[in-house]
Amino acid sequence: MKFFGLFILYAILVALLLHQALYQLVLRRIHSLVYAVTNFGQGQLQIEFPKENKDEIGTLNGSFKDMTIEIRKLIDGLNQRIIEKEIAEKAARRLSKAVAFSGTGVVITDKNFIIEYVNPKMLEMTSFSEEHFNRAPLLSIIASEMAILIDDIDVDLRSRNCWRGDTLIESNNKAPIWVSLSISPIREDDGTITSYVASAQDISFVKESQRKMEQLAYFDTLTGLANRTFFRMQLRKSMALAERGHYAFALFYFDLDEFKRINDTLGHNAGDQLLVEVANRLKQRLRAEDTIARLGGDEFAILLSGIEHQEHATQVANTIQKNLNEPIQLGSNEVIISASIGITMAPYDSQEEDQLLKHADLAMYEAKAKGRNTFHFYSQELNTAANERLFIENELRQAIKDKQLTVYYQPQIDSRTQLVMGYEALLRWFHPTEGAIAPTKFIPIAEATGLIVELGEWVLHQACNFAVKLERVIFRLTYRPDSLKMPAYYLH
């Protein structure tokens, strides 16, 4: 019995030792592992696992350790993505605010150009509500005046995927607005277009400044008509079209008959009023595609586009003259004016700009010579006559120096007594190559150029020399009071 008791005691002692050994070998390690896993589960990512042994618990411990490492990596990656997402969201919010409060109108569409977003500046610029733009086609914002541009924009967007330029866009209850418009695609990383963004910068002030500058550069400040510079530009364009064929036009050149008399009599203010009224009457009677210009003073020019026949130009000339002949009220005075119009047809009369202007000028002076208040078409005969006048003018200057002129004295005989009562001095010109040139040709040219004064003095000097050789002589000298500066002798 005593032996059995000792056995039991020994067995209990062994069991205690085994329990302690088991606790050391298994349970404590399991508790440590459970503790570590529990702490990890509660968010303590940096934990210390029990030492690994080469047994099942060691394997389990290693697996948990590897798992926590992977979880930490995932958590670190997730945290990084969260940080990146926050940064991206912050940048997106900043960009959204920049777009929303930008001084530029912004429109964003889907890949089919259907509007999805407009910023407040675009709404402010156009005075439209957001609903007006919602799901509308992008190109619907372009003003109808720029319809010809819409096709070009559409082609560029579909071929080159971008477009930039100045255009008019629609506005609510206001005139269209000039903007500098840029339309570009938004792409994914693989290049796929997902949407388009259009930015519109209001350039109305710039365009208005340009218009004012062009108005000063190309238009007459008094009448609002085109000036000489703009007229020459339009003439060059018309000539270029005519050179390509199937295009003709008429050039009118004229001034107002007796304008100087009216201006000097009634004053410059009245003269300015007269020019303004003439300009208004011309604008009322001519087409928008025609160019009307004031070249200076009372000189005007008109380009009639698409005019091929003189009959049509004649109708327009008659209309202009009839319209200008109607009385004009200048303050308390009523005046009636007329115009002498020279007309040349292009490209028939010439294909050179300066020649056309010269032809119209020649035709105008021919109209004046015919009595004014009329019109005349250019012809080759006018050019021939002008060249002849220029030749005579130049040669006459030389003739005076070279003593090519001769004075003949025709006696004046009293039919009753048959006595010589005096002499009439007759001027003759014998040109070295052209022979005798009739006074009816060179005297009018001398009067027009002022040479008549020098010529008259020379003839008078010759006549006086002849007179001193005679005891008694009477000369008949007929003069023109309206000649330049002094009485001009009209010598026959």
Stockholm file with secondary structure:
# STOCKHOLM 1.0

chainA/1-492         MKFFGLFILYAILVALLLHQALYQLVLRRIHSLVYAVTNFGQGQLQIEFPKENKDEIGTLNGSFKDMTIEIRKLIDGLNQRIIEKEIAEKAARRLSKAVAFSGTGVVITDKNFIIEYVNPKMLEMTSFSEEHFNRAPLLSIIASEMAILIDDIDVDLRSRNCWRGDTLIESNNKAPIWVSLSISPIREDDGTITSYVASAQDISFVKESQRKMEQLAYFDTLTGLANRTFFRMQLRKSMALAERGHYAFALFYFDLDEFKRINDTLGHNAGDQLLVEVANRLKQRLRAEDTIARLGGDEFAILLSGIEHQEHATQVANTIQKNLNEPIQLGSNEVIISASIGITMAPYDSQEEDQLLKHADLAMYEAKAKGRNTFHFYSQELNTAANERLFIENELRQAIKDKQLTVYYQPQIDSRTQLVMGYEALLRWFHPTEGAIAPTKFIPIAEATGLIVELGEWVLHQACNFAVKLERVIFRLTYRPDSLKMPAYYLH
#=GR chainA/1-492 SS CHHHHHHHHHHHHHHHHHHHHHIIIIIHHHHHHHHHHHHHHTTCCSCCCCCCCSSHHHHHHHHHHHHHHHHHHHHHHHHHHHHHHHHHHHHHHHHHHHHHTCSSEEEEEETTSBEEEECHHHHHHHCCCHHHHTTCBGGGGBCGGGHHHHHHHHHHHHHTSCEEEEEEECCTTSCCEEEEEEEEEEECTTSCEEEEEEEEEECHHHHHHHHHHHHHHHBCTTTCCBCHHHHHHHHHHHHHHHHHSSCCEEEEEEEEETHHHHHHHHCHHHHHHHHHHHHHHHHHHSCTTSEEEEEETTEEEEEEETCCSHHHHHHHHHHHHHHHTSCEEETTEEECCEEEEEEEEETTSCSSHHHHHHHHHHHHHHHHHTTSSSEEECCHHHHHHHHHHHHHHHHHHHHHHHTCEEEEEEEEECTTTCCEEEEEEEEEEEETTTEEECHHHHHHHHHHHTHHHHHHHHHHHHHHHHHHTSSSCCBCCCEETTSSSSCEECCC
#=GC SS_cons         CHHHHHHHHHHHHHHHHHHHHHIIIIIHHHHHHHHHHHHHHTTCCSCCCCCCCSSHHHHHHHHHHHHHHHHHHHHHHHHHHHHHHHHHHHHHHHHHHHHHTCSSEEEEEETTSBEEEECHHHHHHHCCCHHHHTTCBGGGGBCGGGHHHHHHHHHHHHHTSCEEEEEEECCTTSCCEEEEEEEEEEECTTSCEEEEEEEEEECHHHHHHHHHHHHHHHBCTTTCCBCHHHHHHHHHHHHHHHHHSSCCEEEEEEEEETHHHHHHHHCHHHHHHHHHHHHHHHHHHSCTTSEEEEEETTEEEEEEETCCSHHHHHHHHHHHHHHHTSCEEETTEEECCEEEEEEEEETTSCSSHHHHHHHHHHHHHHHHHTTSSSEEECCHHHHHHHHHHHHHHHHHHHHHHHTCEEEEEEEEECTTTCCEEEEEEEEEEEETTTEEECHHHHHHHHHHHTHHHHHHHHHHHHHHHHHHTSSSCCBCCCEETTSSSSCEECCC
//
